[in-house]
Amino acid sequence: MRALGNILWHIPFLGFVNAGLTFLLGLLLTATVVAAPIGLGLMQLGKFFLAPFGHEMVARSDAMPNQDSNPAWKTYSTIVMIIWLPLGLLLAIGTIIQVILLFISILGIPVAAALAKTVGTMFNPVGKVCVTSEAAAEIRKLAGLGKLAG
């Protein structure tokens, strides 16, 4: 079913264009070095757009909990994220409009559901990674166990 969803995403709805543009924007922002945290997140989002059915976007800190990040990088990422908010808000609104338009056709409903999962990442791509749905379920399970353990 995932393969059918991914084919539907690419053929009539041109998902590969979305993936390519997002990846290129991420590459451009990473090349500027100043916006590298955003660029890395957008490249991961472009990777997600290549196969949205069967993949999810999760926070890097959830996916790799034992990997300590440099405090300077965390601070810099937060500053860049605040600067990104106006453009991220516009991209998120554009994505919401695209989701609404896709919900008009019956064929577009599964594609709209997959695209709706990306609104949060469009708004804040800093520190996000693309993982398989199985890995995302395992990450949520481990996070839940961690909350139970206290």
C-alpha positions, 0 to 999 in steps of 0.5 A, a space after each residue: 500500500 505504501 508503494 501505491 501511495 508513493 506512486 500516487 504522490 509522484 505521478 499525478 501530484 508531482 511529488 518529485 517536484 516538491 522533493 527536488 525544490 525542497 532539497 535544493 532550497 535546503 542545499 542552498 541554505 546549507 551552502 550559505 553556512 549562516 542558515 545551515 540548521 534550516 538547510 539541513 532540516 529542509 534537505 531531510 524534508 526533501 528526502 521525506 518528500 521522495 517517499 512520504 508514505 512509510 516515512 516520518 519526520 522526527 526530532 533529531 534529539 528523539 531519534 538519537 537521544 545518546 548523542 550530545 549536541 554542541 551547546 553553541 550549535 543548539 543556541 545558534 540553531 535557536 537563533 536561526 529558527 527565530 529568524 526563520 519563523 516569518 518565512 516558515 509561517 508562510 511555507 506552513 500556510 502554503 502547505 495548509 492551502 495545498 492540503 485543503 485543495 488536495 482534499 477536494 478530490 478523492 484521489 488526493 485525500 491520502 496525498 493530503 494526509 501525507 502532506 499534512 504531516 509536514 506542516 510542523 517541519 515546514 514551520 520549524 525544520 531545525 533539528 528534524 530527521 526523516 526516518 521510516 515509520 517503523 523507526 518513528 513508532 519505536 522512537 515514540 514507544 521508547 519515549 513513552 517508556 522513558 516517561 513511565 520510568 520517570 
